[in-house]
């Protein structure tokens, strides 16, 4: 596997933020012209008939920028979402509570530990806590009529900022191009056992409540985790 330099890691983090956070502005922008319709490759595996429960899925994306690529795995299980691969050695978990607040945990695979954050309110502007952005990678649906039938129905919109294609029945982004970078859906499956296993993979990690971090000054490993977390959050603008 290709090893990214610290600078490239930072650049790809910033790119990922731009791809998600600019969707709101794109939805209200005038449409561009002269672009062929977007066609989702059959190899992605989108079924013509949606499964009974569309809230359970695993979507794999390829993020490409500056000649480098990174893979992102998105796991969705009802009101839970897990992102793996967006940052090296990090996984991020979110759970939406009945009152539309969100519990968030960052898992540090290189340390085998996690930091748990207090529930945050859903925000619809920044995208950082927008549930649609977390569970489907697109804060808003493209303002375009969908083509296709059933689960393959796709809304495809060109704008002055780039392009976004969205699987409307799955509430899932299929493709995004903006500012010289792209994020593309490359595989999709609905294997409940595999999805459950992905959520269980880090169950044994000991968790630290973010509110208690200040009382653990002698934990050097935690200090390194916090430093890494701070750098990644600065790069892609998440706030909790």
N, C-alpha and C positions, 0 to 999 in steps of 0.2 A: 504494500500500500504506500502511496506517495506521502512523504512527510512534508507538511507545510511549514514554511518559515514563520516566525512570530508575526512578521509584517503581513504575510499572505493570510494568516489566520485572522488578523485584525481586519484586513480588507474584505475577506469573505463574510465576516460577521456583519460589517457595515452594509455590504451588498444585500445580505439576507434581510436586514432591517428595511432597507429601501424598497425591496421587492414587496414586502408586506405593508409597510406603513404608508406608501403613496397610493394605495388602491382607492382610498376615499376620494382623493383629488382626481384620479383618473376617471372615476365613474361619472363625474360631472363635466368632463372635458369634451370638446367637439371631436367627432370621429374622424380618423384619418381615412384616406381613400387609396385605392390601387393595391390592396393586399388580398391575396387569395384566402379562401376560407380555411380555418384551422381544421386539421384532421388528426384525431387522436389515433396513434398506432394501435393496431389490433393486438400487438404483443403486450400492451399494458394489462389487458385482461378484464376490461370493464364488461360485465354481463349485459345482455340486452334486457333482461328482466331483473329488476332490483331484488335483493334478498328481503325477506320479511322485516328484518330489523336492520335498517341502514346505519344505526348508531354504532355498530360494531364493524370496524374495518381497519386494515393496515395499508397505508399508502407509502410507497417509496418514491422519493424525488431526487433528481439530479440538479444540483446548483452549479452553474458554470459562470465564471467571470475571470477575465484576464488570462485566459488559457489554462486555468486551473479548475478542477471540479471537486465537489464534495457531495456525498450522499446523505440524505435526511430521511429517516423513517418516522412516520407519523402513525401512532396507534390511537384508535378512538374506541372507547367503551362506555356507551351511554354518556354520563356526565363526567367522564374522566378522559384526559388526553395525555399522551406521552410523546415527547420528541427525543429522538436519539440520533446523534451524529451531526447536529447543527454546529456544535462546538466539539473539538476533540476531547475525549475522556469526560464529557459531561452529558447528562440526560436531564430533561426537565419534565416535571409532572404537574398537572393542574387538575383540580377537582372543583366542579361548580356545585355550590350548595343550593338548597331550596330557595334561599332568599337572594339568589343571583350574586352572591359573593364567591370569591375564588380562593381556595387554599393552594399554595404553590410550594413545591419542593425541588431543590436542585441537588442532583446526585453526582458526586465526584468519583468517577470510576477508578481513577488512579489512586485514590485514598480509601475507597470502599466506605465512604461516609456521605451524609447528606445534611443540608441545611433547610429547615422548614420555616416558611414565612407566614405571618399572620394573614388571615383572610383579607382580600382586597375587593373593593367594589368593581363591577364591570365598567370599563371605560369604552366609549364608542369613538373617541377621536384619536387617541395615540396608537390604538391597535395593540398596545402591550398587554391589556387585560380584556380585549374584545374577544368574546367567546368564539365568534365566527373566524377570527384570525387564528386563534389557537387550534380550533378543531377542524378547520378547513383551509387555512392559510390565506383566506381572502376576507378582509373586514366587511366588504359589501359585495353584493352580486353585481356583475356587469349589467348596465342598463341596455340590454339587447335581447331580442327575441331568440329563444333557444331553438336549435335545429336538431333533428334526430328524434328518436322515440325511446320511451322507457328510461332505463338507467343510463343510456348513452346520450340523452338530451344534453346539448352543449350550448351555452351562451358564449359567443365569441365577439370581443369588442376591440377595435383599434382606436387608439387615442393619440394625441400629440405627445404623450409621455411614453407610449409603447403599446403593449397588447396584453390582454388577459382572456383566458378561456376557462370556463367554469362549468362543472358537471352539476346541473341544477337539482337533479333528483337526489344526489348524494351530498349536496352542500360541500363540495370539495373542489379546490382549484386544480385545473388540469395543466395549465401552462401560463407562464408569465414572462414577459420580456420588457425590460426597462433599463435605461442608463447602461447599456452595454453588457447586461447580465441577463441570464435566463434561469428559470426554475421550471423543470419539466417533470410531470408524472411519468414514471417508467414502469411501475408495477402496482397492482391492486389485488388484494385478496380479502376474504371474509372468514378466514379460518378462526373460529372462536377459541379453540384450544391454544393455537399459537399466539393469539392476541392476549389471552389470559396469562400465558407464560411470560410474555414480554413485560406485563405489569408486575408479575411476581418476581422478576429477575433480581430486583434490588430490595426485596422485602427485608433482607437480613442486615441492610446497612443501618448502623446506629445513626440517629438523627439528632441534630442540635437545633433548638429553637433559636431563631435569629435574635429574639429579644434577650437571650442569655449569653450571646457572644461576648458582650462587654465584660462579663464576669469570669471569662475563661482566658485571661491574658497569657497564662503560662502554657497554653496548648499551641505549640509551634505549628503543628500540622493544620490546625484550624485556622491559624493566622495565614498560612499559605493558601488554604482554600478560599478564605475571604479575599485575599489579594487577587486570586484568579477570578473570583466571582465579580469583583469590582471592575477589573479590566474588561471582562466580557460584557457586563452591563453597560459600561461606558461606550463600548463599541456599538451595541445595537439598541441602546436607549431604553431598555426595560426599567421599569420602576415599580417597587413593591413597598 
